[in-house]
Amino acid sequence: MTEDGGTKSARVVVVDDQTVVREGIVMLLGLLPGVEVVGAAGDGLEAVQLVAELAPDVVLMDLRMPRCDGVEATRRIRAEYPGTQVVVLTTFADDDSLFPALRAGARGYLTKDAGGEEIVRAVHDVLSGQAGLSPSIQRRLLERVSGVEPVVPQSAQPPDGLTARETEVLVLIADGFSNQQIAHQLHVSTATVKTHINNLFAKTGLKDRAQAVRYAYAKGLARPRADGVT
């Protein structure tokens, strides 16, 4: 807590090997309350060095980087500087990326289509002892633990160039969720949901939600529920 009773801003280091992406994340977080970006690194080695110098609260860690990848950097940071938490922020949500990162000590895992508010929430979640996981990652973990096969297409990439978040929104549409319900489920604003819907409609050529439902089933993104309700 600060002296005036407010919540202290989390000190964050951003790590990404792509300069444009890294600077974009830094700029985005600079516009939001609750976080203070104290440094940025272009690979895992720089990340470990910055943590040693700055002792940040949280590192936002990309995974696939030269010299030292995000998993190894996470392992080193958690072993050498346990006071710093790691939230992965990556393009990849496959098992080969997710589980090694969590085993290395990451407390949070988001994909790069996460909104600024979602990133800030994940940062504060891990600082309070919770897991900072996106809803899709939480679902994937539950599927792995329960042994249930995920309701996702068999290909490694979503169809028609959809992002992981756009695919997630599409599945929720197929499940009958309204925009407000989707926003609540994903912890984002309804405006953000509308943006994702507009983007996925543009990419797939869909015109309305009815077409979106048919498309989701045709692509294997959704299955009839066990009670027979679609």
C-alpha positions as CSV (number, residue, x, y, z in Angstrom):
1,M,0.0,0.0,0.0
2,T,1.1,3.6,-0.6
3,E,1.0,6.3,2.0
4,D,-2.3,7.6,0.7
5,G,-3.9,4.2,1.0
6,G,-3.7,3.3,-2.7
7,T,-2.3,0.2,-4.2
8,K,1.4,0.3,-4.9
9,S,2.3,0.0,-8.6
10,A,4.0,-3.2,-9.6
11,R,7.5,-2.7,-11.0
12,V,7.7,-4.6,-14.2
13,V,10.4,-5.6,-16.7
14,V,9.3,-6.4,-20.3
15,V,11.2,-9.0,-22.3
16,D,10.8,-9.6,-26.0
17,D,13.3,-10.0,-28.8
18,Q,11.1,-8.0,-31.3
19,T,11.8,-4.3,-30.8
20,V,8.4,-3.2,-32.1
21,V,6.5,-5.6,-29.9
22,R,8.6,-4.8,-26.9
23,E,8.2,-1.1,-27.3
24,G,4.5,-1.5,-27.9
25,I,4.0,-3.4,-24.7
26,V,6.0,-0.8,-22.8
27,M,3.9,2.0,-24.3
28,L,0.7,0.2,-23.5
29,L,1.6,-0.5,-19.9
30,G,2.7,3.1,-19.5
31,L,-0.9,4.2,-20.1
32,L,-2.4,2.0,-17.4
33,P,-2.5,2.4,-13.7
34,G,-1.1,-0.2,-11.3
35,V,2.2,-0.9,-13.1
36,E,5.5,0.8,-13.6
37,V,7.8,-0.4,-16.4
38,V,11.3,-0.1,-15.0
39,G,13.2,-1.8,-17.8
40,A,13.1,-3.8,-21.1
41,A,15.2,-6.6,-22.5
42,G,15.7,-8.2,-25.9
43,D,16.5,-11.7,-24.8
44,G,16.7,-14.0,-21.8
45,L,20.3,-13.1,-20.8
46,E,19.5,-9.4,-20.7
47,A,16.4,-10.3,-18.7
48,V,18.4,-12.1,-16.0
49,Q,20.9,-9.2,-15.9
50,L,18.1,-6.6,-15.5
51,V,16.4,-8.6,-12.7
52,A,19.8,-8.6,-10.9
53,E,20.1,-4.9,-11.3
54,L,16.6,-3.7,-10.8
55,A,14.9,-6.3,-8.6
56,P,11.5,-5.9,-10.3
57,D,8.3,-7.4,-8.9
58,V,7.3,-9.1,-12.2
59,V,8.9,-10.0,-15.5
60,L,6.7,-10.2,-18.6
61,M,8.6,-12.9,-20.5
62,D,8.5,-13.8,-24.2
63,L,9.4,-17.4,-24.8
64,R,11.2,-17.8,-28.2
65,M,14.2,-15.6,-28.2
66,P,17.9,-15.9,-29.3
67,R,20.8,-16.6,-26.9
68,C,18.6,-17.6,-24.0
69,D,15.0,-18.4,-24.4
70,G,12.2,-17.5,-22.0
71,V,12.0,-20.9,-20.3
72,E,15.6,-20.9,-19.4
73,A,15.5,-17.3,-18.3
74,T,12.5,-18.0,-16.2
75,R,14.3,-20.9,-14.5
76,R,17.3,-18.8,-13.7
77,I,15.3,-15.8,-12.4
78,R,13.1,-18.0,-10.1
79,A,16.2,-19.9,-8.8
80,E,18.4,-16.8,-8.3
81,Y,15.9,-14.1,-7.6
82,P,12.8,-15.7,-6.0
83,G,11.4,-12.3,-5.1
84,T,10.6,-11.7,-8.8
85,Q,7.6,-13.4,-10.4
86,V,7.4,-14.3,-14.1
87,V,4.3,-13.9,-16.3
88,V,4.8,-15.4,-19.8
89,L,3.5,-13.2,-22.6
90,T,3.8,-15.1,-25.9
91,T,2.3,-15.9,-29.2
92,F,2.2,-19.6,-28.4
93,A,-0.3,-21.5,-26.3
94,D,0.6,-25.1,-27.3
95,D,1.5,-27.7,-24.7
96,D,5.2,-27.6,-25.7
97,S,5.4,-24.0,-24.8
98,L,2.9,-23.8,-21.8
99,F,4.1,-26.7,-19.6
100,P,7.9,-26.1,-19.8
101,A,7.3,-22.5,-18.8
102,L,5.1,-23.4,-15.9
103,R,7.6,-26.0,-14.7
104,A,10.4,-23.5,-14.9
105,G,8.5,-21.3,-12.4
106,A,6.3,-19.0,-14.3
107,R,3.2,-18.0,-12.3
108,G,1.3,-16.5,-15.2
109,Y,0.7,-17.2,-18.9
110,L,-0.9,-15.0,-21.4
111,T,-1.0,-14.8,-25.2
112,K,0.0,-11.6,-26.9
113,D,-3.5,-10.8,-28.0
114,A,-4.3,-10.1,-24.3
115,G,-5.5,-6.6,-23.6
116,G,-3.6,-4.2,-21.3
117,E,-6.1,-4.6,-18.5
118,E,-5.7,-8.4,-18.7
119,I,-1.9,-8.1,-18.5
120,V,-2.1,-5.7,-15.4
121,R,-4.6,-8.1,-13.8
122,A,-2.2,-11.0,-14.3
123,V,0.7,-9.0,-12.8
124,H,-1.2,-8.3,-9.7
125,D,-2.6,-11.8,-9.5
126,V,0.8,-13.4,-9.3
127,L,2.0,-10.8,-6.7
128,S,-1.0,-11.7,-4.5
129,G,-0.1,-15.4,-4.8
130,Q,-2.6,-16.4,-7.4
131,A,-2.0,-17.7,-10.9
132,G,-2.2,-15.1,-13.7
133,L,-3.6,-17.3,-16.4
134,S,-5.9,-16.4,-19.3
135,P,-9.2,-18.3,-19.4
136,S,-8.0,-20.4,-22.4
137,I,-4.9,-21.4,-20.5
138,Q,-6.9,-22.3,-17.4
139,R,-9.1,-24.5,-19.6
140,R,-6.1,-26.2,-21.2
141,L,-4.7,-27.0,-17.7
142,L,-8.0,-28.4,-16.6
143,E,-8.3,-30.5,-19.7
144,R,-4.8,-31.9,-19.1
145,V,-5.5,-32.7,-15.4
146,S,-8.9,-34.3,-16.2
147,G,-7.7,-36.2,-19.2
148,V,-10.4,-34.6,-21.4
149,E,-9.4,-33.9,-24.9
150,P,-9.7,-30.1,-25.7
151,V,-12.4,-28.9,-28.1
152,V,-10.0,-27.4,-30.5
153,P,-9.0,-28.1,-34.1
154,Q,-6.3,-30.7,-34.7
155,S,-4.1,-28.3,-36.6
156,A,-1.5,-26.3,-34.7
157,Q,-2.8,-23.0,-35.9
158,P,-6.4,-21.7,-35.7
159,P,-8.2,-21.5,-39.1
160,D,-8.2,-18.5,-41.4
161,G,-5.5,-16.7,-39.5
162,L,-7.5,-16.2,-36.4
163,T,-5.6,-15.4,-33.2
164,A,-6.0,-17.5,-30.1
165,R,-8.2,-14.9,-28.5
166,E,-10.4,-14.5,-31.6
167,T,-10.8,-18.3,-31.6
168,E,-11.7,-18.3,-28.0
169,V,-14.4,-15.6,-28.6
170,L,-15.7,-17.7,-31.5
171,V,-16.1,-20.8,-29.4
172,L,-18.0,-18.8,-26.7
173,I,-20.3,-17.4,-29.4
174,A,-20.9,-21.0,-30.5
175,D,-21.7,-21.9,-26.9
176,G,-24.4,-19.2,-26.9
177,F,-22.7,-16.5,-24.9
178,S,-23.7,-12.9,-25.4
179,N,-21.1,-10.1,-25.8
180,Q,-21.5,-9.1,-22.2
181,Q,-21.2,-12.8,-21.0
182,I,-18.1,-13.2,-23.2
183,A,-16.6,-10.0,-21.7
184,H,-17.2,-11.3,-18.2
185,Q,-15.8,-14.7,-19.0
186,L,-12.6,-13.3,-20.5
187,H,-12.3,-10.3,-18.0
188,V,-12.3,-7.7,-20.8
189,S,-14.6,-4.9,-21.9
190,T,-17.5,-5.4,-24.2
191,A,-15.8,-3.0,-26.6
192,T,-12.8,-5.4,-26.7
193,V,-15.2,-8.3,-27.4
194,K,-16.8,-6.4,-30.3
195,T,-13.4,-5.7,-31.7
196,H,-12.4,-9.4,-31.7
197,I,-15.8,-10.3,-33.3
198,N,-15.3,-7.7,-36.0
199,N,-11.8,-9.0,-36.7
200,L,-12.8,-12.7,-36.8
201,F,-15.8,-11.9,-39.0
202,A,-13.5,-10.0,-41.4
203,K,-11.0,-12.8,-41.6
204,T,-13.6,-15.6,-42.1
205,G,-16.1,-13.7,-44.2
206,L,-18.9,-14.4,-41.7
207,K,-21.9,-12.0,-41.7
208,D,-23.6,-12.8,-38.4
209,R,-23.5,-14.9,-35.2
210,A,-25.6,-17.7,-36.8
211,Q,-23.0,-18.2,-39.5
212,A,-20.3,-18.0,-36.8
213,V,-21.9,-20.9,-34.9
214,R,-22.0,-23.0,-38.1
215,Y,-18.4,-22.1,-38.9
216,A,-17.2,-23.1,-35.4
217,Y,-18.8,-26.5,-35.7
218,A,-17.6,-27.0,-39.2
219,K,-14.0,-26.3,-38.2
220,G,-14.2,-28.6,-35.1
221,L,-13.9,-25.7,-32.7
222,A,-17.2,-26.6,-30.9
223,R,-19.0,-29.8,-30.2
224,P,-22.6,-30.5,-29.0
225,R,-22.9,-30.4,-25.2
226,A,-23.4,-33.7,-23.3
227,D,-27.0,-32.7,-22.5
228,G,-27.7,-32.4,-26.2
229,V,-28.0,-28.6,-26.2
230,T,-25.8,-26.8,-28.8
